[in-house]
């Protein structure tokens, strides 16, 4: 999905979601069931990694299907500052 038509994924921390836009800025969809996402990284196989403030990584397909979660269970009582910056 690399190239000019690839979607733009935005971590919307305060609204607990990732928003997906076309290159021209038109909203496509959103992924929810996240806890304050802080960063989004797409690897060369179009697997999407989303870091969350609850010290968790959620792993999705490029189409938004949840594949896995690493870290804590999203308990807001155990929030830390943690972000994934590289793939």
N, C-alpha and C positions, 0 to 999 in steps of 0.2 A: 504494500500500500504506500510505498515511498513515491515521492514526486509531487508535482504541482497539485494534484487532486487529493492529497492525503488530508485527513481531518485534523483539526487543531483541538487538542484536549487541554482543558483548563481545570486546575484544582481550585474549587470554590470552597475554601475552608469554612467560612462562616455559615454557609448553607448546607454543609455536609454532603457535597456532591461533586462529581466531575461533569463538566459541561462539554459537549462536543459541537464544534462549529465547522462550517465549510471555510475554505480559504478566503472567500469574500465576506466572512463574518456572519453568514446566515446560520441561525441555531438549527442543529440537527436533532439532538436528543440529550439526555442526561443519565448518568448512573448515580443511583442513590445507595443506601445501605452502607454508607461510609461514615467514619467519625473524624471530622475535621481534616480532610485530605490536605497534605502540604506540598506534595510534588508528584509529578507523573513522568514516567520514563517508558519508552517503547523500545524493545530490543530489535535486533535484525530479523527476528522471526515474527514480528508484529504481536508479541506478547507484551501486555501493558502492566506495569508495576506501579501501584499507588501507595505512597507512604501516608500514614495517618498519625495524628497526634497521640493516639492511645498506644503508641509503640507497636504498631502492626503494619504489615505490608499485605495489601490485597492484590491478587494476580488475576488479570482478565484476558480474554481474547480481545482482539481489536474490535469485535462486535459487541463487547460488553458482557460476555458470559463469564461469571465468576469461576475461576479454576482452582484457586487455593487461597488460604490466608496463613500468614506467619506472624507470630507474636501473641500479644494478649487478646482477650476476648472482646475488647472494646469497652471495658468497664471504665467509665469516666472518672471514677475515684482514683485511678492509677495513671493519670495523664502525665506524660513527659514531653519534652521538646525533642523531636527526633525527625530527621528528614533524609531521604535517599537522594543523593545528588548525581550518581553515576550509574551507568548500566554496564 
